[in-house]
Amino acid sequence: MKTSHSTSKRLVRYAATFSAFILLSIAAKLHAAEFDHSYTGFDQLLKQVVQVSKDHKQTRVDYQKLAMQKETLNTLLTVYSNVTKSQYDTWSKTQELSFLINAYNGFTLKLIVDNWQEFTEDDAESIRDLGSLFTTPWEKKFFTLFGEKHNLDDIEHSMVRKWFKEPRIHAALVCAAVSCPPLRNEAFVADQLTLQLDNQMQLFLADNSRNEILLDGQNGQASLSSIFKWYRGDFEKGDEGFNSLFDLLSAYSEALVEGDNNPQEQRALIQRADYPIIFKDYDWRLNDVANF
């Protein structure tokens, strides 16, 4: 009888443990389902404050208007901060990457808005001016993510570049400088992410102020954004089919020659894949509408 009673108690404990596990699993799924992967609020805010150039290749942010909606931005970012790592891990890869890109861009906007008075009083003209003697602005831990204090470098280098094999993110993460890729006037969403990343790279490479093919008779060179110098290695790992910057430029050759005077000669140069690549100086001025 004792053995039977002991067995019954173990079965009850096992059943209780299993039931608790099921309930926790259901709760996690319900919690995950609560997150708005359409980013409706963030999307609406971006549409209000991001201005697109006439040629659709550049954008600027109306930070004065955004500063007047600071609480709206903070409320949206609080939702991001409340996401737990266990909740995040239940999402698809495209949902995860969309979240991190939106978080990086959103918290960058917050960094500027939180220090907007410095810009209006001419104490700062670049995001780099928001650092200190020993800390860059990208190293400042000013927001919470996954239950811990983080900085922008954490999102870019310790999460996005570490967890994903997607070099096109360098056309999507925007650090609030004029020479950065254009900040998209819509949120990144999972079911459109591949198209959005592709479009971002097209826009970035099509803008001659950032990237261009320069001809000199039968020869020539590519003059590219310094982003491709800093992160060249990310385009040499075979991810997305890119084993070199030549592969990237070949894949986006139509964007590179868009609107140029000698597209046929430029295409021929790009296909040769043996031309010099130089890198442009980076314009760190704030990507504000005043700097359009």
Steps between C-alpha positions, in 0.01 A plus 500: 500500500786740581656440163168563328444816702854623420448432133173693502670799663774495235242484224317795650826699515588407142152597383522832683844571354385408150187715537710793619731456200203499262353810662832683478534403135150625423562821694823559307322451169219733603754756616683472169176539309436830677792674329399706197728373224343749260656783706196716429587777744866524403406489132258790542758705690766445234259609228442824690862597566708348216516710183598343168704686237356568155714227344391261780864407574545696822299576810529740791328510839297793628643476850317811616170334419621174655605682818141618536394133491765380740251326728352311206846378402581402859173308532576305183853423613377388843312223319831390343671513841230278650573216258675218685772286344283190543216675315738616225629145458151377406492723192603421145842617379344777289295617798813503716707697249220749429469561872872569547521735200197697620640504854839631381344773288243586766749530784729707276212742450450505877867583557469804273166615642618459860786736417314723256566813703874457437434515127264797520754692710785414260682294762481199268471450125572128483403187689871467576474812715275308740784282620746576779876498537503125563171381347360530149124558464470143371649371825261687731263261676185710492222248434379160613470197273436139602500605865848657496652840437640524149656738250471534124824310442349203683211483255717538190807296587397257775155421364435583133846429357552201733162331473425556129686440174355803325748762376223719358423618852771760443256680272225481762661597833511880507723687747352849443771638270466659155723234341299214652260303285156662481282440803198323361167683548338173599573227752672177401258207514562127475289421194667780300847490650687349205346751259565788740866410549545460125336837438714666767818377334374616160421849633833525677706394198296710257584823685814641336577715802562176690599244236598538134694355209756743358629452144837598357499392137488121496596490865333620813438440867225465757470778755301354788367594840744443786242255635635252248853560630402453865290189434671363191549165670124452532480497120777243459350203687274367227184615680222590254742392227754777565863387512639847430393858449527427126220243543284755681551767235435252220173390663389864529657631179171643371461708815860622477460630143147634544473849351868515403627618160700192400311200638621255234868576565438492874333158479795367301741624767293348780491161329882497466528487879862613499473874551625708794261575785542821698290630786335836552537720805208460738269794567415468868262797511159418642253355248261782583273669243716813539784303338310386190 
